[in-house]
Amino acid sequence: MLLKAWMRDEGLTDREMADRIGDISLFMVRKLRFRERGPSIRVAARIEELSGGMVRAPDLEPLKSRRPLAEASS
């Protein structure tokens, strides 16, 4: 399950999730939720623990760029 969906189902804000994870910024939670960045091993393990195994490390992997390589380099 994606973090975004789990947080929505639980009614959690980015701030509440950051507080539950501990030692992570609101900004980083937002990056994780939209799969713009991947988590550290510690954060991935904490999210899996908090979600009761519903959100696992592969669910937190960042999305690949959708722009073609030539367009990305210009």
C-alpha positions, 0 to 999 in steps of 0.5 A: 500500500502506498504511504499516501493512501495509508495516511489518507485512510488513517486521517494523518497529516504530514506533521502527524506522520513526521511526529510519529516517525520521529527525527524526520521533517514535515518536508521529508514526509511530503517527499515520501508521500509523493514518492519524490525521494526514498527513505533511509532504512530506519525511516522505512522500517519505522513506517512499516512498523507504524502501518502494521506492515501495510506500507512496506519499503518497496511501496516507498521507492521514488517514482522514476522520472517520466521525462525522456532523457534528452528532455531532462538534460536540456 
